[in-house]
Amino acid sequence: MQEGVSIIICCYNSEKRICETLSHIAAQEFRANAEVLLVDNACSDRTVSLATQHWQKLSTPFPLHILYEEKPGLSYARKRGISAAIYDMILFCDDDNHLAPDYLYTGYHFMKEHPAVGACGGYSYPVFEASAPAWIKPFLEAYAIGPENIPEGEILPPRTPWGAGLWMPAVFLKELLHKNIQSRLADRTGKSLSSGGDSELCYLAREAGYTWYYLPALRFGHVVPAERMNRSYLRSLYRKFGEAEARIARYYNPAAQRPQNFNIKRYLYKERFILKLLSWLYPGEKYFAGELNRIRIFGYYSEWIKLYEDSAH
């Protein structure tokens, strides 16, 4: 495998944001081998044509390759990119990530110097599409912004590196494809908020003996769309967070067991009414944080009992 960076950008109807993302990649100070693999995950807009035209205007030192993955879903798009990558390091760049000019240089040299690291993430700052409401600040980490107040160094579960701007060794990812390991966690499909595919890659790397690392010198802007800055979006997102946590606990943390002396079905029955009432009350910031935590726990136990019942059949 050649030394260099394969930058994988998975796109689903990304015409509004892909050009800015490519501009930041073109501005990189990295002059070693690199390629951009843009995966068209069944786009129905002008993502591919705009990306191709914009890249030609940028006069970049490395090529852009367009790949097509007809099966919808971020996990499938990632696999398509991994299979085509020719370089020894892979960078997963979301279609709304604005990489700092030294992102490739800093990340690539760090990964080469630390072969035990299987997943390395950096610090993201928000790029708001519209004026952000004051109440949203405590919840920015849900948008993969930050992390705040965390020192550089190894990351330990349950925190995982962001999937956005994530560095991983290609030899590990290609080995997963070779073994045909099937994903146990759902990932983004179209407008679905299912999540966890990036966390699963990190846990699989950990199972293979790699470590996780947070390198704050890696900085990038992460777009926060205007239509996502509302309470309804966060409620849906936290439900999916809880479901993903249940699957991680089920498949990647054998110590996680069913809580003792706890009737999950009765809990879920009662929580449905409480959460519906809370959403109607439209609480303030202080109480909204508590509501989101209840939603996450509700999602966790809903998914947990589903997995438990499926395994019993």
C-alpha positions, 0 to 999 in steps of 0.5 A: 500500500502506498504512503499517503492519504485517501480522503473519503467524503460520503455524500447524499444530496450535498450540493449546498455544502460540498463546494466549500468542503472541497475548497478547504481540502484544496487549501491544504499545506500537505504536498505528499500523496493524496486523493479525494474519494467522493462517494455518491450515495444515490444523490438526486441533486447536483452534488457530483456535477458541482463537485467536479466543476469546482474541483477543476477550478481549484487547480489542486495537486491531487485527484478527485475520484467519483465513486457510486454506491447505490445502496443508501446508508453512510456505512455502505458509502464508507465501505465503497470508499475504503475499498477504492482507497490506495493510500495507507491512511484514511481520513473520513471528511464529512461533506460539511467539514471545513478542514484547517490548512494543516489538517492533512499534514498534522494528522498524517504525520501523527498517525505515521508516528503512532502506529498503535492509534487506530482512531484519531479525532480532533477539535471542531468548532461550529459554523452556523448557517443562521444565527444560533439560539442562545439555548443551544450552546449546552447541547453543541456536542450533540452536533459533533462540536468540541469536545470541550475541556478534554486534554490531548491524549488517549480516549477511553469508552464510553467517549469515542472520537468524532466520525467527522474528521476521523483518521484511521489506518487503511490496513485495518479498515481493508481487513474489515472488508476482507473479513466481511464483518457486518455492521451491528449498528445503524448509520445515517440513511437519507434523512434518518438520524440513526447513528453509531456506525463511526463509533462501531468502527472505533470499537472494532479498532479497539478490539483489534488492539488499537487505541483511540486518541484526541489531538486538539491540534486537528481543527475543523469547522463543522456546519450546523444547518439552520433547520437542525437548530431546534428542540424537535431535532435534538429530541429525535437525535437523542433518541437515536443516541440512546439506541446506538448506546444500547447496541454498543453495550450489547455487542461491544461491552460484554459486562453490560447486563440487564439491570436487576429488579427493574421492569423495563416494559413498565418503565417504557410505558410510563415514560412515553406519557411523561416525554409526550407531556414534556414536549407539550410543555416546551420547557426552558433550557434547564429542564430541556437538558433533563428531558433530553437525558430521559429521551436518551435513556428511553431510546436505550431501554427501548432498543435494549429490550428489542435486542433482548427479545430478538436474541431469545427467538 
